[in-house]
Every structure is written in structure tokens, then in C-alpha cells.
Amino acid sequence: MNRTTLVCLSFLWLVFAPNEALSKQLSFQKKQTEEATIFKYRWFDGERHFAINFALNNFSLQQLPDSPIRYNNQLLQQEIVAAIRRYAVEVSADGVQVVISRLGLTTEYQVRAPNDKVAKATLAHIENLQEKVKREYYKENYFLNYTSPQGETGIQHDFERYVEDSKNALMPIVDAIKAIQQNTKDYREFISIALSWVQSIPYNDLRSRISSNGSGFASPKDLILQNRGDCDSKSTLFAALLQAYNEQIKVSMVLLPNHALLAIGLRALPNEKTVKHEGVPYVLIEPTGPAYFKIGEADEDSLLAIRNRQYSLAPL
């Protein structure tokens, strides 16, 4: 991008004013300069109006993880086959032949070697190579295997890594929220304001965690840039904000079949809803919106699923 284009962008404001009957976000403005992207928000939490401004350094933004690609088992198998073919060329000099055959979404291998010892060693190396390629694919794209409380398997995002790799760049947001607190030492006030801000960001539906193969998730960076995200995305952003604010606060993602919220290590006040992790109660936090839930509140469907143990916890 040339300098002329950058100068033009520096005077471009993108303004969104959602219908107040449907969303508590009253306005969103984004302005890009050569060094930073500046954000301005106004929102209403049902009781109070808020406004914050902050700037995120463009270089820091570029270093943040992007939203992942959709999990693609066929692509993964292609990468595995390519790695094993390279290995097959290496061992062919020792009289070893590796035969590769594809059966639907799976790949099978046969080894012809001078003796059983060499054959077993070659097969063991191929198995390790498959696992290595899979680990690298998962790591590059922030994927983890997921098993629902009902035993169904699918793909989830590595929320913990997204939080860890995003939190430092979000410090300007933490500072902006602290600047409008009445008492900067009141951590519950910070959590409350940050919570209502994330809830006010327009919402995208989460498709089933089992059937979606991880698609639709917005990383903290992309959620902020696009001003939109689903429950997984908003919960991850809020967890990253909490960790930027105070990394001593323990946070876990509460994964329901079609929803996600958070549980944080706070001393519960009367009537605040909690979930136990290793025998310790954690206070529920619902960042999704657009409904405004205070600390320790969640919708009845989520509370029912938690009471029925239809959830899993992912510490962040």
C-alpha cells in the first residue's frame, strides 16, 4: 500500500449505528492511521451510558492471531501423505518400499522391507510422522479435539492460546475502561463495564460445535475489527481482557452444546450463579449479549444445561 493510500485512509471513518431496540451498542467508529487503528464506542447497558476510545498499534494488530480457517480433514491428510512420501524416498535407498492407499477420508500404508525389524521401525516412524503433521496443523490453526459431555467428538479452537497470544495487545482497551471507572481499584467495577461493552458488540450465531468443524469463530483481533462475534468469540475476547487486566484472575470457558460462557475465580456474592471446577466455585460470566447479564447471571437455558452437567470446562 503506498503512502497516498495511507493518508486517505487516515481520514476515513466507518460509522455503524445499530437499532437501539435490538442492540445496546449505540455507535461504533473505526479510523485507520499509518501507525494505529482508533476505535470509538458508545453503548447502553440498560442503566447507564458509556463511551470509550482507544488506539491499537497496527504492527501489534498484525501480530495477533487471525481467525482460523475451517478444519479440513482432506487437507490434513494431503499434508500427511506428502510428508510420508518424502520419508519414503529417504528409506528407499535402504531397500524399503512404502505403499500409500487412500480409503475415503483415511490413509493406509504398507511397508515392504528386508526384514521384520526394519518394517516395524518404518511403520513406527510413519505413525510418529502422522502425529507430528497433525500437531503442526492443529498448532498453526489453533485447533484442539473436542469431546462433548455426551461423548460426541468434534473440533474446537485453542481458546487458551488465543487468550495468551492476544492479551498484551489489548492493554489499551483495559486502560480505556479503567479511565471511566469511578474507582480504579474496584476490580468488580472493571469487570462489569468490560462485560457490558463486550455484550454490546453485535452478535453472530454459533453453529453446533460438533457439526461446524470450528468455522465461524472470530479471533479477538478480528472480532474487534469486524465489530461482530459469536459466543465463543466474545467469551475469548473477554477472557483476554481479564488476563490483560489481571493475569492472576483464573478464567475457564464453559462449553455447552450450542453455547459458551465463562466462569471466573471471584468470591461469589449472594445470588450469583457459580459452577464448580475441582471443587472450587467459579462465578458465571455471560459475555454474549445482546441481553445484559450482570456478574453471576446467565440465561435459564445455560443454567439448566449446567445443572444437568451438559457442559465441559476449558481452563484459559
C-alpha positions as CSV (number, residue, x, y, z in Angstrom):
1,M,0.0,0.0,0.0
2,N,1.5,3.4,-1.0
3,R,1.7,6.4,1.2
4,T,-1.1,8.2,-0.7
5,T,-3.5,5.4,0.2
6,L,-2.5,5.5,3.8
7,V,-3.1,9.2,4.0
8,C,-6.5,8.8,2.5
9,L,-7.3,6.0,5.0
10,S,-6.2,8.2,7.9
11,F,-9.3,10.4,7.3
12,L,-11.8,7.6,6.7
13,W,-14.3,6.9,9.5
14,L,-16.5,3.9,9.4
15,V,-19.6,4.5,11.4
16,F,-22.2,2.0,12.4
17,A,-25.4,2.9,14.4
18,P,-27.4,-0.2,15.1
19,N,-31.1,-0.1,16.0
20,E,-31.2,0.6,19.8
21,A,-34.2,-1.7,20.2
22,L,-32.1,-4.6,19.0
23,S,-28.6,-3.7,20.3
24,K,-27.2,-1.8,23.2
25,Q,-24.3,-0.6,21.0
26,L,-25.2,3.0,20.2
27,S,-22.3,3.7,17.9
28,F,-19.1,2.2,16.6
29,Q,-16.3,4.2,14.8
30,K,-13.1,2.9,13.4
31,K,-10.4,5.1,12.0
32,Q,-7.1,3.9,10.5
33,T,-3.9,5.9,10.5
34,E,-0.4,5.0,9.5
35,E,0.5,3.9,13.0
36,A,-2.6,2.8,14.7
37,T,-6.3,1.9,14.3
38,I,-8.5,4.1,16.5
39,F,-11.8,2.8,17.9
40,K,-14.7,4.8,19.5
41,Y,-17.7,3.1,21.2
42,R,-20.9,4.3,22.8
43,W,-23.2,1.8,24.5
44,F,-26.1,1.5,27.0
45,D,-26.3,-1.4,29.5
46,G,-29.9,-0.8,30.5
47,E,-29.0,1.5,33.3
48,R,-26.0,3.7,32.2
49,H,-24.5,5.1,29.0
50,F,-20.8,4.5,28.4
51,A,-18.2,5.7,25.9
52,I,-14.6,4.6,25.4
53,N,-11.9,5.5,22.9
54,F,-8.6,3.5,22.3
55,A,-6.0,3.0,19.7
56,L,-4.4,-0.3,18.8
57,N,-1.0,-0.2,17.2
58,N,-1.2,-1.5,13.6
59,F,2.0,-3.6,14.0
60,S,0.7,-5.2,17.2
61,L,-2.6,-5.9,15.5
62,Q,-0.8,-7.6,12.6
63,Q,1.0,-9.9,15.1
64,L,-2.2,-11.1,16.7
65,P,-3.6,-14.4,15.6
66,D,-6.2,-14.4,12.8
67,S,-9.5,-16.2,12.8
68,P,-8.8,-19.8,11.8
69,I,-9.6,-21.5,8.6
70,R,-12.3,-24.1,8.6
71,Y,-11.0,-27.5,9.8
72,N,-10.3,-29.6,6.7
73,N,-9.5,-33.3,7.2
74,Q,-8.8,-33.8,3.5
75,L,-6.2,-31.0,3.5
76,L,-4.7,-32.5,6.7
77,Q,-4.5,-36.0,5.0
78,Q,-2.8,-34.4,2.0
79,E,-0.1,-32.9,4.2
80,I,0.4,-36.2,5.9
81,V,0.7,-38.1,2.6
82,A,3.2,-35.5,1.3
83,A,5.3,-35.9,4.4
84,I,5.3,-39.7,4.2
85,R,6.1,-39.7,0.5
86,R,9.2,-37.6,1.3
87,Y,10.1,-40.1,4.0
88,A,9.5,-43.0,1.6
89,V,12.1,-41.5,-0.8
90,E,14.6,-41.4,2.0
91,V,14.2,-45.0,3.1
92,S,14.0,-46.4,-0.5
93,A,17.8,-46.4,-0.6
94,D,17.8,-49.0,2.2
95,G,15.5,-51.3,0.2
96,V,12.3,-50.2,1.9
97,Q,9.1,-49.6,-0.1
98,V,6.2,-47.6,1.3
99,V,2.8,-48.2,-0.4
100,I,0.2,-45.5,0.2
101,S,-3.5,-46.0,-0.4
102,R,-6.4,-43.7,0.3
103,L,-9.7,-45.0,1.5
104,G,-12.3,-42.2,1.7
105,L,-11.0,-39.7,4.4
106,T,-8.4,-42.1,5.8
107,T,-5.0,-43.1,4.5
108,E,-3.4,-46.5,4.9
109,Y,0.3,-47.5,4.5
110,Q,2.0,-50.8,3.8
111,V,5.7,-51.4,4.2
112,R,7.9,-53.8,2.4
113,A,11.3,-54.2,4.0
114,P,14.3,-56.6,4.0
115,N,13.2,-57.9,7.5
116,D,10.5,-57.5,10.2
117,K,12.7,-55.3,12.4
118,V,13.1,-52.7,9.6
119,A,9.4,-53.0,8.7
120,K,8.3,-52.4,12.3
121,A,10.7,-49.5,12.7
122,T,9.5,-47.9,9.5
123,L,5.8,-48.2,10.4
124,A,6.6,-46.7,13.9
125,H,8.3,-43.8,12.2
126,I,5.3,-43.3,9.8
127,E,2.9,-43.3,12.8
128,N,5.0,-40.7,14.6
129,L,5.2,-38.6,11.4
130,Q,1.4,-38.6,11.1
131,E,1.1,-37.4,14.6
132,K,3.7,-34.7,14.1
133,V,2.0,-33.3,11.0
134,K,-1.4,-33.3,12.7
135,R,0.1,-31.5,15.8
136,E,1.7,-28.9,13.5
137,Y,-1.6,-28.4,11.6
138,Y,-3.6,-28.0,14.8
139,K,-1.0,-25.6,16.3
140,E,-0.8,-23.5,13.1
141,N,-4.6,-23.1,13.0
142,Y,-5.3,-23.0,16.8
143,F,-7.3,-26.3,16.8
144,L,-8.0,-28.8,19.5
145,N,-10.0,-32.0,19.6
146,Y,-13.3,-31.6,21.4
147,T,-15.5,-34.2,23.1
148,S,-18.9,-33.2,24.3
149,P,-20.4,-34.3,27.6
150,Q,-22.5,-36.7,25.5
151,G,-19.4,-38.3,24.0
152,E,-19.6,-36.7,20.6
153,T,-16.3,-35.6,19.0
154,G,-15.5,-32.5,17.0
155,I,-13.1,-29.6,16.7
156,Q,-12.8,-26.6,19.0
157,H,-10.5,-23.7,19.0
158,D,-7.5,-23.4,21.3
159,F,-9.1,-20.7,23.3
160,E,-6.2,-20.7,25.8
161,R,-3.7,-19.9,23.1
162,Y,-5.9,-17.2,21.6
163,V,-6.1,-15.6,25.1
164,E,-2.4,-15.9,25.7
165,D,-1.4,-14.6,22.3
166,S,-3.9,-11.7,22.3
167,K,-3.9,-10.3,25.8
168,N,-0.9,-8.0,25.8
169,A,-2.1,-6.1,22.7
170,L,-5.4,-5.4,24.4
171,M,-3.9,-3.3,27.2
172,P,-5.1,0.0,25.5
173,I,-8.7,-1.3,25.9
174,V,-8.0,-2.1,29.6
175,D,-6.7,1.4,30.1
176,A,-9.7,2.9,28.3
177,I,-12.1,1.1,30.6
178,K,-10.1,2.0,33.7
179,A,-10.2,5.6,32.7
180,I,-14.0,5.7,33.0
181,Q,-14.2,3.8,36.3
182,Q,-15.3,5.7,39.4
183,N,-12.9,3.6,41.5
184,T,-9.9,2.2,39.6
185,K,-9.1,-0.2,42.5
186,D,-12.6,-1.8,42.2
187,Y,-12.0,-4.9,40.1
188,R,-15.7,-5.8,40.0
189,E,-16.5,-2.4,38.5
190,F,-13.9,-3.0,35.8
191,I,-15.4,-6.5,35.1
192,S,-18.9,-5.0,35.0
193,I,-18.0,-2.3,32.5
194,A,-15.9,-4.6,30.3
195,L,-18.7,-7.2,30.4
196,S,-21.3,-4.7,29.2
197,W,-19.0,-3.4,26.4
198,V,-18.4,-7.0,25.0
199,Q,-22.1,-7.8,25.4
200,S,-23.0,-4.7,23.3
201,I,-20.9,-5.8,20.3
202,P,-23.3,-7.2,17.7
203,Y,-23.8,-10.9,17.9
204,N,-23.3,-13.7,15.4
205,D,-24.9,-17.1,16.0
206,L,-22.8,-20.1,16.9
207,R,-23.4,-23.2,14.8
208,S,-23.1,-26.6,16.5
209,R,-19.6,-27.1,17.9
210,I,-19.8,-30.7,16.6
211,S,-21.0,-30.0,13.0
212,S,-19.3,-26.7,12.3
213,N,-15.7,-28.1,12.4
214,G,-14.7,-24.9,14.2
215,S,-15.9,-22.5,11.5
216,G,-17.4,-19.1,12.3
217,F,-15.1,-18.3,15.2
218,A,-13.6,-14.8,15.2
219,S,-10.3,-14.2,16.9
220,P,-10.1,-11.3,19.4
221,K,-8.4,-9.2,16.7
222,D,-11.0,-9.9,14.0
223,L,-13.9,-9.5,16.4
224,I,-12.7,-6.0,17.3
225,L,-12.0,-5.1,13.6
226,Q,-15.3,-6.5,12.3
227,N,-17.3,-5.4,15.4
228,R,-19.2,-8.8,15.4
229,G,-18.8,-12.2,17.0
230,D,-20.4,-15.4,18.3
231,C,-20.5,-16.6,21.9
232,D,-17.1,-18.5,21.7
233,S,-15.5,-15.4,20.1
234,K,-16.9,-12.9,22.7
235,S,-16.0,-15.2,25.6
236,T,-12.4,-15.5,24.3
237,L,-12.1,-11.7,23.9
238,F,-13.5,-11.1,27.4
239,A,-11.1,-13.7,28.8
240,A,-8.2,-12.0,27.1
241,L,-9.3,-8.6,28.5
242,L,-9.4,-10.1,32.0
243,Q,-6.0,-11.6,31.7
244,A,-4.6,-8.3,30.4
245,Y,-6.2,-6.6,33.4
246,N,-5.0,-9.1,36.0
247,E,-3.4,-12.4,34.9
248,Q,-4.0,-13.7,38.5
249,I,-7.7,-14.0,37.8
250,K,-8.5,-17.6,36.9
251,V,-10.8,-18.0,33.9
252,S,-12.4,-21.0,32.3
253,M,-14.6,-21.4,29.2
254,V,-17.9,-23.1,29.9
255,L,-18.7,-25.1,26.8
256,L,-22.3,-26.0,26.3
257,P,-23.6,-28.0,23.2
258,N,-24.5,-24.7,21.3
259,H,-23.2,-22.0,23.5
260,A,-20.2,-20.8,25.5
261,L,-19.8,-18.5,28.5
262,L,-17.1,-18.0,31.2
263,A,-16.5,-18.9,34.8
264,I,-14.0,-16.8,36.8
265,G,-12.3,-17.1,40.1
266,L,-14.2,-14.4,42.1
267,R,-15.7,-14.7,45.6
268,A,-19.4,-15.1,44.8
269,L,-21.9,-12.6,46.2
270,P,-25.3,-13.7,47.3
271,N,-27.5,-14.9,44.4
272,E,-24.6,-15.0,42.0
273,K,-24.6,-18.3,40.0
274,T,-21.5,-20.5,40.0
275,V,-20.1,-23.6,38.6
276,K,-17.5,-25.8,40.4
277,H,-14.1,-26.7,39.0
278,E,-12.1,-29.2,41.0
279,G,-14.4,-28.5,44.0
280,V,-13.9,-24.7,43.8
281,P,-16.9,-22.5,42.8
282,Y,-16.3,-20.1,39.9
283,V,-18.7,-17.2,39.2
284,L,-20.5,-17.4,35.8
285,I,-20.0,-14.5,33.3
286,E,-22.1,-14.2,30.2
287,P,-20.3,-12.0,27.6
288,T,-22.5,-12.9,24.6
289,G,-25.3,-10.3,24.6
290,P,-27.2,-8.6,23.4
291,A,-29.1,-9.2,26.6
292,Y,-27.4,-7.6,29.6
293,F,-26.4,-10.1,32.3
294,K,-24.6,-8.8,35.3
295,I,-21.7,-10.7,37.0
296,G,-23.1,-14.1,38.2
297,E,-26.1,-14.1,35.9
298,A,-26.9,-16.2,32.9
299,D,-29.9,-17.3,30.9
300,E,-32.1,-20.1,32.1
301,D,-31.1,-22.5,29.2
302,S,-27.5,-22.2,30.2
303,L,-28.2,-22.6,33.9
304,L,-30.4,-25.7,33.1
305,A,-27.6,-27.3,31.0
306,I,-25.1,-26.6,33.8
307,R,-27.4,-28.2,36.4
308,N,-27.8,-31.2,34.1
309,R,-24.0,-31.4,33.7
310,Q,-24.3,-30.9,30.0
311,Y,-21.1,-28.8,29.8
312,S,-17.3,-29.1,29.9
313,L,-14.8,-26.6,31.3
314,A,-11.7,-25.4,29.4
315,P,-9.3,-23.5,31.7
316,L,-7.7,-20.5,30.0
